[in-house]
Amino acid sequence: MINKIIGFTLIILSFIGGWEWMDYQNALTLPVVTGKQPVYIEINKGDSLTQITDKLVEQNLAIKPFWFKVIAFQEKVAKKLKTGEYELTPGVTIPEILALFEQGKTKQYAITFLEGWSFNEVVQEVESNPNLEHTLSFKPPPELNSSGKAVDFQDVMSRLGVDTKSPEGLFFPDTYFFEKHMSDVSLLKRAYDKMQLVLQQEWLKKAENLPFKTPYEALILASIIEKETGTVVERPLIAGVFIRRLENDMLLQTDPTVIYGMGENYRGDIGFKDIKTATPYNTYVIKGLPPTPIAMPGRDAIYAALHPDKSKNLYFVARGDGTHVFSSTLKDHNQAVNIYQRKKK
């Protein structure tokens, strides 16, 4: 009788063991995200393995907490799971999730700063991104961003550790990827550092005998070139015109600087009065370069500023189709103005 009981018990235990083994194998191999959409999990600083497991269960994943913990200890990663937001794609298994958590392969968000943007536009893009941690301060004048808030430029630059009052043009236009909760300051520092790197790289390869004493002066001209044309092949031509005007002590006379100097008073067009009104940026009035860049130039515009064409052109006028007519004499320039500007009016 006792032998029968022992035998029966062994059979039961064997059955249970087999079932548990199959359950364990399923936990290793079966997907836990069974729908068609990814699931997002955020691990916060200080979260225990149990808390992380609970978060997974709350997302209705096909997961058994016991096996998740067993596999975590088995893989020796239970205490190595990194903080951040993770994207769990359909078909992912428990070992793959644990590897993701251990390696810290968090979900990446993107933010794009476009060539030709002002810093006010950068601020608006940063402010409106819900995945960044917003730490920068905003206060009354002097500078307003496009959303109507006042940007404390000095606070921005001091937080970045940069000894300059104006951030205009100092951030490289590009797409930046970041983890959720990255601070706005950290993101801007990346864009600032990249602009410094690109500017230095291009400065080292610049043409000879340019009228620039510093890379910053080249950056100022590059920002004007960026605003004057989006046509890459024309940028060296426009750079050449401005370089020769600087060398000949001529006014640059470029509309984008007038517009920038008008600030909030710009309403989509400039008139004779605007051209004659003195501002630190109105190059119809001031000689030389304006005090700061007027926008973020891309690498092409920076390259053009440092590699101007070698023609004798001193003037250009817009055709109205995004391209320009270039002239070496005022007579030819006036003829082009009559054809492409006054005729249009």
C-alpha positions as CSV (number, residue, x, y, z in Angstrom):
1,M,0.0,0.0,0.0
2,I,2.8,2.4,1.0
3,N,4.6,1.6,-2.3
4,K,1.5,2.4,-4.3
5,I,1.2,5.8,-2.5
6,I,4.9,6.6,-3.1
7,G,4.5,5.5,-6.7
8,F,1.4,7.6,-7.2
9,T,3.1,10.6,-5.5
10,L,6.1,10.3,-7.8
11,I,3.8,10.2,-10.8
12,I,2.1,13.4,-9.6
13,L,5.4,15.1,-8.9
14,S,6.7,14.1,-12.3
15,F,3.6,15.5,-13.9
16,I,3.8,18.7,-12.0
17,G,7.5,19.0,-12.8
18,G,6.9,18.4,-16.4
19,W,4.1,21.0,-16.4
20,E,6.4,23.5,-14.7
21,W,9.2,22.8,-17.1
22,M,6.9,23.4,-20.0
23,D,5.6,26.6,-18.4
24,Y,9.2,27.7,-17.9
25,Q,10.0,27.0,-21.5
26,N,7.0,28.9,-22.7
27,A,8.1,31.9,-20.5
28,L,11.5,31.8,-22.3
29,T,10.2,31.6,-25.8
30,L,6.6,32.9,-26.2
31,P,6.0,36.5,-27.0
32,V,4.7,38.7,-24.2
33,V,3.5,41.6,-26.5
34,T,0.8,39.8,-28.5
35,G,-1.0,42.8,-30.1
36,K,0.0,44.8,-33.2
37,Q,1.1,47.9,-31.4
38,P,4.2,48.4,-29.2
39,V,3.9,48.8,-25.5
40,Y,5.9,51.5,-23.6
41,I,7.3,50.9,-20.1
42,E,9.2,53.4,-18.0
43,I,11.7,52.3,-15.4
44,N,12.2,55.1,-12.8
45,K,15.2,55.5,-10.6
46,G,14.9,53.3,-7.5
47,D,12.4,50.9,-9.1
48,S,12.8,47.3,-7.7
49,L,12.5,44.2,-9.8
50,T,9.0,43.6,-8.3
51,Q,7.9,47.2,-9.2
52,I,9.2,46.7,-12.8
53,T,7.4,43.4,-13.0
54,D,4.2,45.0,-11.7
55,K,4.5,47.7,-14.4
56,L,4.7,45.0,-17.1
57,V,1.6,43.2,-15.6
58,E,-0.3,46.5,-15.6
59,Q,0.2,46.7,-19.4
60,N,-1.7,43.4,-19.8
61,L,1.3,41.6,-21.2
62,A,1.3,37.9,-21.5
63,I,3.8,37.5,-18.6
64,K,3.9,35.6,-15.4
65,P,5.7,37.6,-12.6
66,F,7.3,34.5,-11.1
67,W,9.0,33.4,-14.3
68,F,10.0,36.9,-15.1
69,K,11.9,37.2,-11.8
70,V,13.3,33.7,-12.1
71,I,14.7,34.5,-15.6
72,A,16.0,37.8,-14.4
73,F,18.0,36.1,-11.6
74,Q,19.0,33.3,-13.9
75,E,20.4,35.8,-16.5
76,K,22.1,37.7,-13.6
77,V,20.5,41.0,-14.6
78,A,18.0,41.5,-11.8
79,K,20.1,44.4,-10.3
80,K,21.3,45.7,-13.7
81,L,18.1,47.0,-15.2
82,K,18.6,50.6,-16.3
83,T,16.2,53.5,-16.0
84,G,14.4,55.1,-18.9
85,E,11.5,54.6,-21.2
86,Y,11.5,51.4,-23.3
87,E,9.5,50.4,-26.4
88,L,8.5,46.7,-26.4
89,T,7.6,45.7,-29.9
90,P,5.1,42.9,-30.8
91,G,6.7,39.4,-30.6
92,V,9.3,40.4,-27.9
93,T,10.1,37.7,-25.3
94,I,11.1,37.9,-21.6
95,P,14.8,37.4,-22.3
96,E,14.8,40.0,-25.0
97,I,13.0,42.5,-22.6
98,L,15.6,41.8,-19.9
99,A,18.4,42.3,-22.4
100,L,16.8,45.6,-23.5
101,F,16.6,46.8,-19.9
102,E,20.1,45.7,-19.1
103,Q,21.7,47.4,-22.1
104,G,19.6,50.6,-21.5
105,K,18.3,50.6,-25.1
106,T,15.7,53.2,-24.3
107,K,13.1,54.7,-26.7
108,Q,14.6,57.6,-28.6
109,Y,12.7,60.8,-29.4
110,A,13.6,63.2,-32.1
111,I,13.6,67.0,-32.4
112,T,14.6,68.9,-35.5
113,F,16.1,72.4,-35.8
114,L,15.8,73.7,-39.4
115,E,18.5,75.6,-41.3
116,G,17.6,79.3,-41.3
117,W,15.7,79.2,-38.0
118,S,16.2,82.0,-35.4
119,F,16.9,81.1,-31.8
120,N,13.3,82.2,-31.0
121,E,12.1,79.4,-33.3
122,V,14.5,76.9,-31.6
123,V,13.1,77.9,-28.2
124,Q,9.5,77.4,-29.4
125,E,10.4,74.0,-30.7
126,V,12.1,73.0,-27.5
127,E,9.2,74.4,-25.4
128,S,6.6,72.5,-27.3
129,N,8.3,69.2,-27.0
130,P,6.6,67.2,-24.2
131,N,9.4,64.7,-23.8
132,L,12.0,67.1,-22.7
133,E,12.5,68.3,-19.1
134,H,11.9,72.1,-19.3
135,T,14.3,74.0,-17.0
136,L,15.1,77.3,-18.8
137,S,13.7,80.5,-17.4
138,F,11.7,83.1,-19.3
139,K,11.2,86.6,-18.3
140,P,10.2,90.1,-19.7
141,P,12.1,91.9,-22.6
142,P,14.4,92.3,-24.4
143,E,13.7,89.3,-26.7
144,L,10.3,87.7,-27.5
145,N,9.9,84.3,-29.0
146,S,7.2,83.5,-31.5
147,S,4.9,82.1,-28.9
148,G,4.9,85.5,-27.1
149,K,7.1,84.5,-24.2
150,A,10.2,86.4,-23.4
151,V,13.4,84.5,-23.6
152,D,16.2,85.2,-21.1
153,F,19.1,84.9,-23.5
154,Q,21.7,85.5,-20.8
155,D,20.2,82.7,-18.6
156,V,20.3,80.3,-21.6
157,M,24.0,81.0,-22.3
158,S,25.1,81.0,-18.7
159,R,23.4,77.6,-18.2
160,L,25.4,76.4,-21.2
161,G,28.6,77.7,-19.8
162,V,29.1,80.1,-22.8
163,D,30.4,83.6,-22.3
164,T,28.3,85.5,-24.8
165,K,25.0,87.3,-24.4
166,S,23.4,86.3,-27.7
167,P,22.7,82.7,-28.6
168,E,21.7,83.6,-32.2
169,G,23.2,81.3,-34.8
170,L,25.2,79.3,-32.3
171,F,23.2,76.0,-32.6
172,F,23.7,73.6,-35.4
173,P,20.5,72.9,-37.5
174,D,20.0,69.1,-37.4
175,T,17.8,66.3,-36.1
176,Y,18.8,65.3,-32.5
177,F,17.7,62.0,-30.8
178,F,17.2,61.9,-27.1
179,E,15.8,59.9,-24.2
180,K,12.6,61.0,-22.5
181,H,13.2,63.6,-19.7
182,M,16.5,64.9,-21.1
183,S,16.8,68.5,-20.0
184,D,16.4,71.3,-22.5
185,V,19.8,72.6,-21.5
186,S,21.5,69.3,-22.3
187,L,19.8,69.1,-25.7
188,L,20.8,72.7,-26.6
189,K,24.4,72.0,-25.4
190,R,24.6,69.2,-27.9
191,A,23.4,71.5,-30.7
192,Y,25.9,74.2,-29.5
193,D,28.8,71.8,-29.4
194,K,28.0,70.5,-32.9
195,M,28.0,74.0,-34.3
196,Q,31.4,74.7,-32.7
197,L,32.8,71.5,-34.1
198,V,31.4,72.2,-37.7
199,L,32.6,75.8,-37.6
200,Q,36.1,74.8,-36.5
201,Q,36.3,72.1,-39.1
202,E,35.3,74.4,-41.9
203,W,37.5,77.3,-40.5
204,L,40.6,75.1,-40.8
205,K,39.9,74.5,-44.5
206,K,39.0,78.1,-45.4
207,A,40.2,79.9,-48.5
208,E,43.0,82.4,-48.2
209,N,42.8,86.2,-47.8
210,L,39.3,86.3,-46.4
211,P,38.2,89.5,-44.5
212,F,37.4,87.5,-41.3
213,K,39.4,87.8,-38.1
214,T,37.5,85.0,-36.3
215,P,35.3,82.0,-37.0
216,Y,32.4,83.9,-35.4
217,E,32.6,86.6,-38.1
218,A,32.3,83.8,-40.8
219,L,29.3,82.4,-38.9
220,I,27.6,85.8,-39.1
221,L,28.1,86.0,-42.9
222,A,27.0,82.3,-43.2
223,S,23.7,83.1,-41.4
224,I,23.0,85.9,-44.0
225,I,23.8,83.6,-46.9
226,E,21.5,81.0,-45.4
227,K,18.6,83.5,-45.3
228,E,19.4,84.9,-48.8
229,T,19.0,81.6,-50.7
230,G,18.0,78.0,-50.2
231,T,19.8,77.1,-53.5
232,V,23.0,75.4,-52.7
233,V,24.8,76.2,-55.9
234,E,24.2,79.9,-55.4
235,R,25.6,80.2,-52.0
236,P,29.3,80.6,-53.0
237,L,28.1,83.2,-55.5
238,I,26.3,85.2,-52.9
239,A,29.2,84.7,-50.5
240,G,31.5,86.2,-53.1
241,V,29.3,89.3,-53.5
242,F,29.3,89.9,-49.8
243,I,33.0,89.3,-49.4
244,R,33.9,91.7,-52.2
245,R,31.6,94.3,-50.8
246,L,33.3,94.0,-47.4
247,E,36.7,94.3,-49.1
248,N,35.6,97.4,-51.0
249,D,34.1,99.0,-47.9
250,M,30.6,98.8,-49.4
251,L,27.4,98.4,-47.5
252,L,26.1,94.8,-47.6
253,Q,22.6,96.0,-48.3
254,T,20.9,92.7,-47.6
255,D,17.2,92.5,-46.7
256,P,17.3,89.6,-44.2
257,T,19.4,91.8,-41.8
258,V,16.8,94.5,-42.1
259,I,14.0,92.0,-41.2
260,Y,15.9,90.6,-38.3
261,G,16.6,94.2,-36.9
262,M,12.8,95.0,-37.2
263,G,12.0,92.1,-34.8
264,E,8.3,92.0,-33.9
265,N,7.6,95.0,-36.1
266,Y,8.1,92.9,-39.2
267,R,4.8,92.1,-40.9
268,G,5.9,90.2,-44.0
269,D,7.3,93.0,-46.1
270,I,9.8,95.8,-45.8
271,G,9.5,99.3,-47.2
272,F,11.7,102.3,-47.9
273,K,11.2,103.6,-44.4
274,D,12.4,100.3,-43.0
275,I,15.5,100.3,-45.1
276,K,16.4,103.8,-43.9
277,T,15.7,103.1,-40.2
278,A,18.9,102.5,-38.4
279,T,19.2,99.4,-36.3
280,P,22.3,97.5,-35.3
281,Y,21.4,94.9,-38.0
282,N,20.3,97.2,-40.9
283,T,23.1,96.7,-43.4
284,Y,21.7,99.4,-45.6
285,V,22.8,101.8,-42.9
286,I,25.7,100.1,-41.0
287,K,29.0,99.2,-42.6
288,G,30.4,95.7,-42.3
289,L,28.8,92.7,-40.6
290,P,25.9,93.0,-38.1
291,P,26.9,92.3,-34.5
292,T,25.6,88.7,-34.4
293,P,24.3,86.0,-36.7
294,I,20.7,86.4,-37.8
295,A,19.8,82.7,-38.0
296,M,21.3,79.2,-37.8
297,P,23.3,78.4,-40.9
298,G,23.9,74.9,-42.1
299,R,27.2,73.4,-43.2
300,D,26.7,74.4,-46.8
301,A,26.3,78.1,-45.9
302,I,29.3,78.0,-43.6
303,Y,31.4,76.4,-46.3
304,A,30.2,79.0,-48.8
305,A,31.2,81.9,-46.5
306,L,34.7,80.4,-46.3
307,H,35.0,79.5,-50.0
308,P,33.4,82.4,-52.0
309,D,33.4,82.4,-55.7
310,K,36.2,84.3,-57.6
311,S,34.1,86.4,-59.9
312,K,33.8,90.2,-59.9
313,N,30.1,90.3,-59.1
314,L,29.0,93.0,-56.6
315,Y,25.2,92.8,-56.9
316,F,22.4,90.3,-57.1
317,V,18.6,90.5,-57.5
318,A,16.0,87.8,-57.0
319,R,14.3,86.4,-60.1
320,G,11.2,85.5,-58.1
321,D,11.7,81.7,-58.6
322,G,14.2,81.2,-55.8
323,T,17.3,82.0,-57.9
324,H,19.2,85.3,-58.5
325,V,20.8,87.3,-61.3
326,F,24.3,88.4,-60.5
327,S,26.0,91.5,-61.9
328,S,29.5,93.1,-61.6
329,T,28.4,96.6,-62.5
330,L,25.6,98.9,-61.1
331,K,24.3,99.4,-64.7
332,D,23.8,95.7,-65.3
333,H,22.3,95.3,-61.8
334,N,19.8,98.1,-62.4
335,Q,18.8,96.5,-65.7
336,A,18.2,93.2,-63.8
337,V,16.1,95.0,-61.2
338,N,14.0,96.6,-63.9
339,I,13.4,93.2,-65.5
340,Y,12.7,91.1,-62.4
341,Q,11.5,93.6,-59.8
342,R,10.0,96.8,-61.2
343,K,8.3,95.0,-64.1
344,K,6.7,92.6,-61.6
345,K,5.3,95.6,-59.8
